[in-house]
Structures are given as structure tokens and as C-alpha cells.
């Protein structure tokens, strides 16, 4: 049974070898990793190629011609994973905000669900103590008030980027209908999954601030994501539950 971890990268050369090593240290049978690199100027793509030689048949690399966005990186990676026979597909960041140590829990829960979400906002979930009050409040408000009010979501961490999907769930979603390309991609995937009646399980995680490098989630990105929620509702509100 193949599990494939999809990791989009842009300037993650300092993190990538360590996240790959820690993922394989979990000793998950059938684990493979796909790095989707957007022509990182820091050499992440070349480093990913070296890792694919270090772990032949276990680390795969997709090189894209430029910074094309998080959403399309995941769509590209998910499509590749399904086409290469993965049954379970994990999405996560390269910067250690998503700990590889949760992978065995994800794979245990996914046996009974369509998607497992690593959640900061269910009981037991936490964010890094280094987050300022304003940052925590903005994230909590976006998830617990904004998207739940507009979209009626039940998922408490709709912007979570650490998930495990069944391949069949991604096929049910029909990835061609998902068009968001920034961090709002996470919200659109969550909304479509709920509208189709997929079984979603949130498990608590500790969300660590990135260890190395600078966050790509700046204020313009957050504003754009907030406004795109209305477009997502307009586009998908007529979706029905799966049979």
C-alpha cells in the first residue's frame, strides 16, 4: 500500500534534506515523497534531485518553470500521486511547521475516513508559543468566524495545510474544479470536501513556527485569501453530497 507525501517547495534548501530524513525515520511501509519545486533560486530543485538519487525510487521530483503557486503545485502533485498508484496522499510543508511525527497517526485514522486534517483548533491542538497575540487571533478568526460564517464549514481548521487524503477522495472532488492558487486553496478543498459529504477527521497537532527561512504568508496574501471566500461559495454552493 503506497503512501505518497507531496511537498511543494520554493526556497527550502535548508529544510528539505531534514524533512525528508525525518519522514523516512517514521518507518512507514510503502512511503514515498514527491517534491514539487517552483524553480527555487536557492537551489532547492537541484537538492531535490540529489535526494532522489540518495533515495532511488522513493523520492521523486517535479520541476516547474517558475513560481506558479501553492494550489497548482498541490493539484500537480496530487494528480501525479494518483497516476502513480498512491492510495494515501499526504500534503505538508517543508519547513517543519508540520511535524513528520504525526504521520503514523494520520495513516491510522485514514483507514476510517476520507481525509484526516492536522488541526490547530480542536481540543489538544496548539500553535507555537512564539506567535504574537495578533497573529493567533487573525488565524483563529479566519477559521472560527470568517470562513465558517460565509461557507458554513464544520471543519475547525479550514486553512490547515497538513492533511492525509484517500486517493478516492481526491478523485471524488475532481481536482479540475479547484482553481484557487494561493493559501485559499486549503479552504476551497475543505469546502468542496464538505459539500460532497466526505468523511473528515480532525486530529490535534502542535503547529511549530518555521525553523528556517521566512514565512510566505504576508498581509496581501491574507487579504486576497479572505476575499476569495465569497468566490468559492458562489462557485461550489450547488455541489451535492456524494451518493
Secondary structure, DSSP 8 states (H G I E B T S, - for coil): --EEEEEEESS-HHHHHHHHHHHHTT--TTEEEEEEE---TTSHHHHHHHHHHHTTTTEEEEE-SS---HHHHHHHHHHHHHHTT-SEEEE--SSSSS-GGGHHHHHHHTTT-SEEEEESSSTT-EE-TTS-HHHHHHHHHIIIIIHHHHH----S-TT---EEEEHHHHHHH-GGG----STHHHHHHHHHHHHTT--EEEEE-EE---SSS--S--HHHHHHHHHHHHHHHHHHTT-----
